[in-house]
Amino acid sequence: MTERIENLPKALAEREYPTVGLWNRLEGRPRTADFERALRVEVRDALWLLTRQWQLGEFRGSDAGTPVTAMYSVGMAVPSRFQSALGGSAENLPADRPLEDVAERRALPFAFGPDRISYDLRLAIGRRWLKLMGLHPPIHHHRQDFVELYPIALPSPASDADTPRVAHPEVWSTLQAVAGRRMDGYELYLRIKAGHDAADGIDHVAPPHRTLINELGTRLVGWFDGLIDQPAGDATWDPRRLEHRFSVAAGQPGGAEKVLTAQEYPGGELDWHAFSIDPGTRVGGAAAPPAPINRTVFPAPVRYSGMPLPRWWAVEDGRTNFAAVRPDRTDMARLVVLEFALVYSNDWFYLPCDLPTGTLASLRGLAVTDVFGQRLWITPAGAGPDNDWQRWSMFTLDTIGSDAVPADTGLFLAPTVPKVADGPVLEEVDLIRDENANMVWGIEQTVRLPTGPGRRGSEVAAEILAQRRRLFPPTPPTAPLAPIAYLAMTSVPGHWIPFIPVHVPGDSRKIQLQRAAMPSEIDTKPVRPRTTILREGLDAAPQRSYFLNEEEVPQTGTKVTVAYNRTRWGNGRVAVWLSARRGTGRGEGSSGLTFDVPADTKPLT
């Protein structure tokens, strides 16, 4: 039985009859096998079309036209000066290598105090020198003179001073094989770099041959300087903060300069986000900027995979599934991307603008002409005060300091490379907190052997301890006088370097970490670090203490690694450098160090 509905709108609004429905779909009902006419969606009712436009919200559109042409002017500045933030003089920024090379490179270590290391490089330089001399028959017979003048000394297993070279079997066998047969090329390299001639020290060389040897010495220095890049001035690594700090300067119109400073660069990926505008630093000597780029282009609408299509009958791209994106309520980045992709995507246009790498570009002006002939002046969306947290910007640099300054809307295309090949880790140090001992430990997980490659720090420490025990056998313990003895302090593995908390000078509340030393199990001789990361100040004359900021070692810990890096620049030049990188540790740890521990002197029966 059916019932007549007198007031249909009221019944629908109040849902009095749930079975009542409305259908507003337009479906074709073809009576033939040909669907061509049905797919045309032929509609002859103009009022229906106006209704559909009203229903889809097209009457609420803004009175605007589509852009057809655009004119812009882009000012460019090229960073041409480089300076370490740790002090020192500025230098020209080389254009034949990436910025990672200049920013991360560190000096190659060839000695730890009196102990020579890096025998792989010493032998490589010596082999290069003997090969150069072998290419010239008149001086071929002088090669043995250089082997005797710059020898590879054979360490003595009976000397404690040679323990680092004889404790490890592979190092000891290598030095036995090359001693007296190969030369220490690094000593010759240092002598030539100091201003001496390569033939100095060999008296029985004829004058024409001496000139040839000196010319080959200059070639040897140039070869090694180009093989591995080393800092010409001060390095950028800040050992107190465990990060790189440096500045680059670019010339501006009128003789001014703009300085970009990387305050906390841990190493690895270097891009625009590592820099900030530094108005308080003056580098000086920046080159004049090039002429601005003025261009007229045609705007093109933004297109991407999965974009909603403007046609009625079209199959959308199924490679992008926006329904699978499930952002959290606080995940603003995904929400913004979804809103752009699904709502405002057809309102965006892009303009082509090709810029060379290694430039700091700023938009001087942008004028857009639409289909109605109106010309609009477009201003940057990120303009305004730099400290305005509500300012919308992307890929822009912040300004160091708290002064009220206008925001910098420039775009920095850093002269970097997309990929850097990393060599095997030569040094690895884990800095952890030991709350039980109230200390911080620097665990040398990987140390550099004297022959060059890295080795597990625990194995190296154990081999050195075993060699010293062979040299200094422990005295047999005397009979115990009591059933219980007290140990003043327990032992810690030799690759654990302690850091103790001390006050910052002039402040009774702030704490910093100072490197200390544990006594050896053989004697009271302190155990020294075997990595360049923790040997900061030990090889200086005079020796300096090493301090580390307490906040650099959080509860999660800190990991620092040293390895060679290799990449190729745009001109085809291969760049190789040694760098340190900082990463996140694995949490807290315990060394087991305790004091005044009671111990049984008699075995259990």
C-alpha positions as CSV (number, residue, x, y, z in Angstrom):
1,M,0.0,0.0,0.0
2,T,1.4,3.4,-1.0
3,E,0.9,6.7,0.7
4,R,0.9,10.1,-1.0
5,I,3.5,12.5,0.3
6,E,1.9,16.0,0.4
7,N,5.1,18.0,1.3
8,L,8.0,16.3,-0.4
9,P,10.8,18.9,0.6
10,K,9.7,18.7,4.2
11,A,9.7,14.9,4.2
12,L,13.2,14.8,2.7
13,A,14.6,17.4,5.1
14,E,13.2,15.7,8.2
15,R,13.7,12.2,6.9
16,E,10.2,11.1,7.5
17,Y,10.4,8.4,4.8
18,P,13.8,6.8,4.6
19,T,12.9,4.9,1.4
20,V,12.5,8.1,-0.5
21,G,15.5,8.9,-2.7
22,L,16.6,11.2,-5.4
23,W,18.6,10.4,-8.5
24,N,20.7,13.1,-10.2
25,R,22.9,11.0,-12.4
26,L,22.9,11.3,-16.1
27,E,23.2,8.0,-17.8
28,G,23.1,7.1,-21.4
29,R,20.8,4.3,-22.6
30,P,22.0,3.4,-26.1
31,R,19.8,1.1,-28.2
32,T,22.6,0.2,-30.6
33,A,26.0,-1.4,-30.4
34,D,27.7,1.9,-31.3
35,F,28.5,3.9,-28.2
36,E,29.9,6.9,-30.1
37,R,26.9,9.1,-29.8
38,A,26.2,8.1,-26.2
39,L,29.8,9.1,-25.1
40,R,29.2,12.6,-26.5
41,V,26.9,13.4,-23.6
42,E,24.6,15.5,-25.9
43,V,22.5,17.8,-23.9
44,R,20.1,20.3,-25.5
45,D,18.7,21.8,-22.4
46,A,20.6,25.1,-21.7
47,L,18.9,25.5,-18.3
48,W,20.2,22.1,-17.3
49,L,23.8,23.1,-18.2
50,L,23.5,26.3,-16.1
51,T,22.1,24.2,-13.2
52,R,25.1,21.9,-13.4
53,Q,27.5,24.9,-13.4
54,W,25.8,26.2,-10.3
55,Q,25.9,22.8,-8.6
56,L,29.6,22.4,-9.3
57,G,30.4,25.9,-7.9
58,E,31.6,27.4,-11.2
59,F,29.6,30.6,-10.5
60,R,31.7,31.2,-7.4
61,G,34.9,31.5,-9.4
62,S,37.2,34.5,-9.2
63,D,37.2,37.1,-12.0
64,A,40.7,36.2,-13.3
65,G,42.3,35.3,-16.5
66,T,44.8,32.6,-17.5
67,P,48.4,33.8,-17.8
68,V,49.8,33.8,-21.3
69,T,53.2,35.5,-20.9
70,A,55.5,36.5,-18.1
71,M,58.6,38.7,-17.8
72,Y,61.1,38.3,-15.0
73,S,64.5,39.6,-13.9
74,V,66.7,37.4,-11.8
75,G,69.8,38.8,-10.1
76,M,72.7,36.4,-9.6
77,A,75.6,36.3,-7.2
78,V,78.4,33.7,-7.4
79,P,80.1,32.7,-4.1
80,S,83.8,33.2,-4.7
81,R,85.4,33.4,-1.2
82,F,85.6,30.7,1.5
83,Q,86.5,31.0,5.2
84,S,86.5,28.6,8.1
85,A,84.3,29.8,10.9
86,L,87.0,28.8,13.4
87,G,89.2,31.7,12.4
88,G,92.0,32.1,9.9
89,S,92.2,34.0,6.6
90,A,89.8,33.7,3.7
91,E,90.7,32.0,0.5
92,N,89.3,31.9,-3.0
93,L,86.6,29.3,-3.5
94,P,87.9,27.0,-6.3
95,A,85.5,26.4,-9.2
96,D,87.0,23.1,-10.3
97,R,85.7,21.0,-7.4
98,P,82.5,20.6,-5.4
99,L,81.8,22.5,-2.2
100,E,81.7,19.3,-0.1
101,D,85.4,18.8,-0.9
102,V,86.4,22.3,0.2
103,A,84.2,22.2,3.3
104,E,84.9,18.7,4.6
105,R,88.5,18.1,3.7
106,R,91.0,17.5,6.5
107,A,94.7,17.1,6.8
108,L,96.1,13.6,6.3
109,P,97.6,12.2,9.4
110,F,101.2,10.9,9.0
111,A,102.2,10.6,12.6
112,F,100.7,10.1,16.1
113,G,103.3,11.9,18.1
114,P,106.7,10.2,17.4
115,D,105.0,7.2,15.8
116,R,104.8,7.2,12.0
117,I,101.5,6.0,10.4
118,S,100.0,6.0,7.0
119,Y,102.7,3.8,5.5
120,D,100.4,3.1,2.6
121,L,100.7,6.7,1.5
122,R,104.3,6.9,2.3
123,L,105.0,3.9,0.1
124,A,102.8,5.2,-2.6
125,I,104.6,8.5,-2.8
126,G,108.0,6.6,-2.8
127,R,106.8,4.3,-5.5
128,R,105.8,7.2,-7.6
129,W,109.2,8.9,-7.2
130,L,111.1,5.8,-8.1
131,K,108.9,5.3,-11.1
132,L,109.6,8.9,-12.3
133,M,113.3,8.4,-11.9
134,G,113.1,5.0,-13.8
135,L,111.7,6.8,-16.8
136,H,114.9,8.8,-17.2
137,P,118.0,6.5,-17.8
138,P,120.6,9.1,-16.8
139,I,119.4,9.2,-13.2
140,H,118.1,5.6,-13.0
141,H,121.1,4.5,-10.9
142,H,120.4,7.1,-8.2
143,R,117.2,5.4,-7.1
144,Q,119.0,3.3,-4.5
145,D,120.4,6.6,-3.1
146,F,116.9,7.8,-2.3
147,V,116.0,4.4,-0.7
148,E,118.9,4.8,1.7
149,L,118.4,8.5,2.3
150,Y,114.6,8.1,3.1
151,P,114.4,4.5,4.5
152,I,111.5,2.6,5.9
153,A,112.9,1.7,9.4
154,L,112.5,-1.9,10.6
155,P,110.9,-1.8,14.1
156,S,112.3,-3.8,16.9
157,P,110.0,-6.3,18.7
158,A,112.1,-5.8,21.9
159,S,111.4,-2.1,22.1
160,D,108.3,-0.7,23.8
161,A,108.5,2.3,21.5
162,D,107.8,0.1,18.5
163,T,104.8,-1.7,20.1
164,P,102.2,-0.1,17.8
165,R,104.1,-1.4,14.7
166,V,105.0,-5.0,15.9
167,A,101.8,-5.8,17.9
168,H,99.7,-6.3,14.8
169,P,100.9,-9.2,12.6
170,E,99.8,-7.7,9.3
171,V,101.6,-4.4,10.1
172,W,104.7,-6.2,11.3
173,S,104.9,-8.4,8.2
174,T,104.4,-5.4,5.8
175,L,107.2,-3.4,7.4
176,Q,109.5,-6.5,7.3
177,A,108.8,-6.8,3.5
178,V,109.5,-3.1,2.6
179,A,112.3,-2.2,5.0
180,G,115.5,-1.6,3.1
181,R,113.7,-2.1,-0.3
182,R,111.4,0.9,-0.5
183,M,111.6,4.5,0.4
184,D,109.6,6.8,2.6
185,G,108.2,9.2,-0.1
186,Y,106.4,11.4,2.4
187,E,109.7,12.5,3.9
188,L,111.0,13.6,0.5
189,Y,107.6,15.3,-0.2
190,L,108.0,17.3,3.1
191,R,111.5,18.3,2.2
192,I,110.5,19.6,-1.2
193,K,107.5,21.5,0.3
194,A,109.8,23.1,2.8
195,G,111.8,24.7,-0.1
196,H,114.7,22.3,-0.5
197,D,115.7,20.6,-3.7
198,A,115.0,17.0,-4.3
199,A,118.6,16.2,-4.9
200,D,119.8,17.7,-1.6
201,G,121.6,15.1,0.5
202,I,123.1,13.2,-2.4
203,D,126.5,14.7,-3.2
204,H,127.6,12.5,-6.2
205,V,125.0,13.8,-8.7
206,A,126.2,15.6,-11.8
207,P,124.8,19.2,-12.2
208,P,122.7,18.3,-15.3
209,H,121.3,15.3,-13.5
210,R,120.7,17.4,-10.4
211,T,118.5,19.8,-12.4
212,L,116.5,17.0,-13.8
213,I,116.0,15.5,-10.3
214,N,114.8,18.8,-9.0
215,E,112.3,19.2,-11.8
216,L,110.9,15.7,-11.1
217,G,110.6,16.7,-7.4
218,T,108.3,19.6,-8.4
219,R,106.2,17.1,-10.5
220,L,106.0,14.8,-7.5
221,V,104.6,17.5,-5.2
222,G,102.1,18.6,-7.8
223,W,101.0,15.0,-8.3
224,F,100.3,14.3,-4.6
225,D,98.7,17.7,-4.1
226,G,96.2,16.9,-6.9
227,L,95.7,13.3,-5.7
228,I,94.1,14.0,-2.4
229,D,92.7,17.4,-1.5
230,Q,93.9,18.9,1.8
231,P,93.0,22.2,3.4
232,A,95.3,25.1,2.4
233,G,94.4,27.0,5.6
234,D,92.4,26.2,8.7
235,A,90.1,23.2,8.6
236,T,86.4,23.6,9.2
237,W,86.0,20.8,11.7
238,D,85.1,22.1,15.2
239,P,86.3,19.4,17.6
240,R,84.4,21.0,20.5
241,R,81.1,20.8,18.7
242,L,81.8,17.8,16.4
243,E,80.6,19.6,13.2
244,H,81.9,21.6,10.3
245,R,81.5,25.4,10.4
246,F,82.4,27.7,7.5
247,S,81.3,30.6,5.4
248,V,81.1,31.5,1.7
249,A,80.8,35.1,0.4
250,A,79.2,36.3,-2.8
251,G,79.6,39.8,-4.3
252,Q,76.6,42.1,-4.5
253,P,76.0,45.3,-6.6
254,G,77.8,48.3,-5.3
255,G,80.8,46.4,-3.9
256,A,78.8,44.8,-1.0
257,E,78.9,41.1,-0.2
258,K,76.4,38.5,1.1
259,V,77.8,35.9,3.5
260,L,76.3,32.5,3.9
261,T,77.4,30.5,6.9
262,A,77.0,26.8,7.7
263,Q,76.8,26.8,11.5
264,E,76.0,23.1,12.1
265,Y,77.1,21.0,9.2
266,P,77.6,17.4,10.3
267,G,79.0,16.2,7.0
268,G,77.6,14.1,4.3
269,E,74.8,15.8,2.3
270,L,75.5,19.5,1.7
271,D,72.7,21.7,0.3
272,W,71.0,25.0,0.7
273,H,69.4,24.1,4.0
274,A,72.8,24.0,5.7
275,F,73.3,27.7,5.2
276,S,72.0,30.9,6.8
277,I,72.4,34.6,5.9
278,D,75.1,36.0,8.2
279,P,75.0,39.8,8.3
280,G,77.6,39.9,11.2
281,T,80.5,38.2,9.3
282,R,82.8,39.9,6.9
283,V,84.9,37.8,4.5
284,G,86.1,40.3,1.9
285,G,87.4,39.9,-1.5
286,A,84.2,38.6,-3.2
287,A,84.1,39.0,-7.0
288,A,81.6,41.3,-8.7
289,P,78.2,39.6,-9.5
290,P,77.3,38.8,-13.1
291,A,74.7,40.6,-15.1
292,P,71.0,39.8,-14.2
293,I,68.9,37.5,-16.3
294,N,66.0,39.2,-18.1
295,R,63.7,36.9,-20.0
296,T,60.1,36.6,-21.4
297,V,58.6,33.1,-21.1
298,F,55.3,31.4,-21.5
299,P,53.7,29.9,-18.3
300,A,52.7,26.3,-18.4
301,P,50.1,24.6,-16.1
302,V,51.5,22.3,-13.5
303,R,51.1,18.6,-14.4
304,Y,51.9,15.6,-12.3
305,S,51.1,11.9,-12.1
306,G,47.6,11.3,-10.6
307,M,46.3,14.8,-11.3
308,P,42.5,15.2,-11.7
309,L,41.7,15.5,-15.4
310,P,39.6,18.4,-16.8
311,R,37.7,16.2,-19.3
312,W,34.4,14.6,-18.7
313,W,35.1,11.1,-20.0
314,A,38.7,10.1,-19.2
315,V,40.4,7.5,-17.1
316,E,42.6,9.1,-14.5
317,D,46.2,7.9,-13.9
318,G,46.1,5.0,-11.5
319,R,49.8,5.1,-10.6
320,T,49.1,7.6,-7.8
321,N,46.6,6.6,-5.1
322,F,45.8,9.6,-3.0
323,A,43.3,7.5,-1.0
324,A,46.3,5.5,0.3
325,V,47.8,8.6,1.9
326,R,46.7,8.5,5.5
327,P,48.1,11.5,7.3
328,D,47.9,12.0,11.1
329,R,46.1,15.1,12.5
330,T,49.4,16.7,13.2
331,D,51.1,15.7,9.9
332,M,50.7,19.2,8.2
333,A,53.1,18.4,5.3
334,R,51.0,15.6,4.0
335,L,47.8,17.5,4.5
336,V,49.2,20.5,2.5
337,V,50.3,18.2,-0.3
338,L,46.9,16.5,-0.5
339,E,45.1,19.8,-0.5
340,F,47.3,21.1,-3.3
341,A,46.9,17.9,-5.3
342,L,43.2,17.5,-5.0
343,V,41.9,21.1,-4.7
344,Y,44.2,23.8,-6.0
345,S,46.4,21.9,-8.5
346,N,44.8,23.5,-11.6
347,D,45.5,27.0,-10.3
348,W,49.3,26.6,-10.5
349,F,51.6,27.5,-13.3
350,Y,55.4,27.3,-13.6
351,L,57.9,29.3,-15.5
352,P,61.2,28.0,-17.0
353,C,64.3,29.6,-15.5
354,D,67.7,27.9,-16.1
355,L,70.3,28.9,-13.5
356,P,73.9,27.6,-13.3
357,T,75.0,25.7,-10.3
358,G,76.8,27.6,-7.6
359,T,74.7,30.8,-7.7
360,L,72.7,32.8,-5.3
361,A,69.6,33.9,-7.3
362,S,67.1,36.5,-6.2
363,L,64.0,37.5,-8.1
364,R,64.1,41.2,-8.9
365,G,60.7,41.4,-10.5
366,L,58.0,39.3,-12.1
367,A,55.2,40.7,-14.4
368,V,52.5,38.4,-15.7
369,T,50.1,39.2,-18.6
370,D,46.8,37.3,-18.8
371,V,44.4,36.6,-21.6
372,F,42.5,39.8,-21.0
373,G,45.7,41.9,-21.5
374,Q,46.0,42.8,-17.8
375,R,49.6,42.9,-16.5
376,L,50.0,41.9,-12.8
377,W,53.1,42.5,-10.7
378,I,53.8,39.4,-8.6
379,T,55.6,39.8,-5.3
380,P,57.3,36.9,-3.4
381,A,55.1,35.0,-1.0
382,G,57.9,34.8,1.6
383,A,58.4,38.5,1.8
384,G,58.1,40.2,5.2
385,P,60.0,40.2,8.5
386,D,62.4,37.3,8.9
387,N,61.3,36.5,12.4
388,D,57.6,36.2,11.4
389,W,56.8,32.6,12.1
390,Q,53.6,32.8,10.0
391,R,55.6,33.7,6.9
392,W,55.1,31.2,4.1
393,S,58.3,30.2,2.3
394,M,60.1,27.3,0.7
395,F,63.8,26.9,-0.1
396,T,64.7,30.2,1.5
397,L,67.5,31.0,3.9
398,D,67.0,32.3,7.4
399,T,69.0,35.2,8.8
400,I,71.3,34.7,11.8
401,G,70.4,36.9,14.8
402,S,67.3,38.3,16.4
403,D,67.3,41.7,14.8
404,A,64.2,42.8,12.9
405,V,65.4,42.4,9.3
406,P,63.5,41.7,6.0
407,A,63.4,38.1,5.0
408,D,65.8,37.0,2.3
409,T,63.8,35.4,-0.6
410,G,66.9,34.3,-2.6
411,L,67.5,30.8,-3.8
412,F,70.9,29.3,-3.2
413,L,72.0,26.6,-5.7
414,A,75.0,25.3,-3.8
415,P,77.9,24.0,-6.0
416,T,77.5,20.5,-4.8
417,V,77.2,17.0,-6.3
418,P,74.2,14.6,-6.1
419,K,76.3,11.6,-5.1
420,V,79.5,11.0,-3.3
421,A,81.2,7.6,-3.0
422,D,82.3,6.8,0.5
423,G,85.3,4.7,1.2
424,P,85.7,2.2,4.0
425,V,85.6,3.6,7.5
426,L,89.1,4.3,8.8
427,E,88.0,5.7,12.2
428,E,84.8,5.4,14.2
429,V,84.2,6.8,17.6
430,D,81.0,6.3,19.7
431,L,80.5,8.9,22.4
432,I,78.1,7.5,25.0
433,R,76.9,8.4,28.5
434,D,77.7,6.1,31.4
435,E,75.3,7.2,34.1
436,N,76.7,4.6,36.6
437,A,80.2,6.0,36.5
438,N,78.9,9.6,35.8
439,M,81.2,9.9,32.8
440,V,81.2,10.0,29.1
441,W,83.2,7.5,27.1
442,G,84.7,7.8,23.7
443,I,84.7,4.2,22.4
444,E,87.1,3.8,19.5
445,Q,85.2,1.2,17.5
446,T,87.5,1.4,14.5
447,V,91.1,2.7,14.6
448,R,93.6,3.3,11.8
449,L,96.5,0.9,11.6
450,P,100.0,2.2,10.9
451,T,99.7,0.7,7.4
452,G,96.5,2.7,6.6
453,P,93.4,0.5,6.8
454,G,90.9,0.5,9.6
455,R,90.7,-2.3,12.2
456,R,88.3,-3.0,15.1
457,G,89.5,-1.0,18.1
458,S,88.9,-3.8,20.6
459,E,91.3,-6.1,18.6
460,V,94.0,-3.5,18.3
461,A,93.8,-2.7,22.0
462,A,94.0,-6.4,22.9
463,E,97.0,-7.0,20.6
464,I,98.9,-4.0,22.1
465,L,98.2,-5.2,25.6
466,A,99.4,-8.7,24.7
467,Q,102.7,-7.3,23.2
468,R,103.3,-5.2,26.3
469,R,102.7,-8.2,28.6
470,R,105.4,-10.0,26.6
471,L,107.8,-7.1,27.2
472,F,106.8,-6.6,30.8
473,P,105.7,-9.9,32.3
474,P,103.6,-9.4,35.4
475,T,105.1,-10.3,38.7
476,P,103.5,-13.3,40.5
477,P,101.1,-12.3,43.2
478,T,102.2,-12.8,46.8
479,A,100.3,-14.9,49.3
480,P,97.1,-13.0,50.4
481,L,97.2,-11.6,53.9
482,A,93.4,-11.5,54.3
483,P,90.5,-13.4,52.8
484,I,89.1,-10.2,51.2
485,A,91.0,-7.4,49.3
486,Y,89.8,-4.1,48.1
487,L,90.4,-3.1,44.5
488,A,90.9,0.7,44.1
489,M,89.6,0.6,40.6
490,T,88.6,-1.9,38.0
491,S,90.1,-2.0,34.5
492,V,88.5,-0.8,31.3
493,P,89.4,-1.9,27.7
494,G,92.1,0.1,26.1
495,H,89.9,1.5,23.4
496,W,87.6,3.2,25.9
497,I,88.7,6.9,26.4
498,P,87.2,8.7,29.3
499,F,85.7,12.2,29.4
500,I,85.1,13.7,32.8
501,P,82.8,16.7,33.6
502,V,84.5,19.9,34.6
503,H,83.3,23.5,35.0
504,V,83.5,26.0,32.3
505,P,86.0,28.6,33.3
506,G,84.4,31.6,34.9
507,D,81.1,29.8,35.4
508,S,80.1,27.7,38.4
509,R,77.1,26.0,36.8
510,K,77.9,25.2,33.2
511,I,79.6,21.9,32.6
512,Q,82.0,20.8,29.8
513,L,83.6,17.4,29.1
514,Q,87.4,17.1,29.3
515,R,89.4,14.2,27.8
516,A,91.1,12.1,30.5
517,A,93.2,8.9,30.4
518,M,93.0,5.5,32.0
519,P,96.2,3.9,33.4
520,S,97.5,0.9,31.5
521,E,97.1,-2.6,33.1
522,I,100.9,-3.1,32.7
523,D,102.1,0.1,34.4
524,T,100.9,3.6,35.2
525,K,101.5,4.8,31.6
526,P,98.3,6.5,30.4
527,V,96.4,4.9,27.5
528,R,96.3,7.4,24.6
529,P,93.7,7.5,21.8
530,R,94.5,6.0,18.5
531,T,92.1,8.1,16.3
532,T,92.5,11.6,15.1
533,I,89.1,12.5,16.4
534,L,90.1,12.0,20.0
535,R,93.8,12.9,19.7
536,E,92.9,16.6,19.4
537,G,95.7,18.6,20.9
538,L,97.9,15.6,21.8
539,D,100.2,16.0,18.7
540,A,100.5,19.8,19.1
541,A,103.5,21.5,20.5
542,P,102.9,22.1,23.3
543,Q,100.1,19.6,24.0
544,R,96.6,21.0,24.6
545,S,93.7,19.6,26.6
546,Y,90.6,18.6,24.6
547,F,87.2,19.9,25.8
548,L,83.9,18.9,24.4
549,N,80.6,20.6,24.9
550,E,78.3,18.6,27.1
551,E,75.2,19.0,24.9
552,E,77.1,17.3,22.0
553,V,76.6,13.9,23.8
554,P,72.9,13.4,24.4
555,Q,71.3,10.3,25.8
556,T,71.2,8.7,22.4
557,G,74.9,9.2,22.0
558,T,77.0,10.5,19.1
559,K,78.9,8.7,16.4
560,V,81.8,10.2,14.4
561,T,83.4,8.5,11.4
562,V,86.4,9.3,9.3
563,A,86.7,8.0,5.7
564,Y,87.8,9.0,2.2
565,N,85.3,10.4,-0.2
566,R,85.4,10.4,-4.0
567,T,83.2,12.2,-6.6
568,R,83.5,13.7,-10.0
569,W,82.8,17.4,-10.8
570,G,81.1,18.8,-13.8
571,N,84.4,19.4,-15.7
572,G,85.3,15.7,-15.3
573,R,87.8,16.3,-12.5
574,V,87.9,13.6,-9.9
575,A,88.0,14.9,-6.3
576,V,89.2,12.8,-3.4
577,W,89.3,14.0,0.2
578,L,89.4,12.8,3.8
579,S,86.4,13.9,5.9
580,A,84.7,13.4,9.3
581,R,81.0,12.9,9.6
582,R,78.8,13.0,12.6
583,G,75.7,10.8,13.2
584,T,73.4,9.5,15.9
585,G,74.6,7.0,18.4
586,R,72.9,3.9,19.8
587,G,72.1,5.0,23.3
588,E,73.7,4.9,26.7
589,G,76.2,2.2,27.9
590,S,78.1,1.0,30.9
591,S,81.9,0.5,31.1
592,G,81.7,-1.5,34.3
593,L,84.1,0.9,36.0
594,T,83.8,0.8,39.7
595,F,85.9,1.9,42.7
596,D,86.7,0.3,46.0
597,V,85.4,-3.1,45.1
598,P,85.9,-6.0,47.5
599,A,87.3,-9.2,46.0
600,D,87.9,-12.7,47.4
601,T,91.6,-13.6,47.7
602,K,91.0,-17.3,48.1
603,P,89.4,-19.6,45.6
604,L,86.1,-21.1,46.4
605,T,86.2,-24.8,47.6
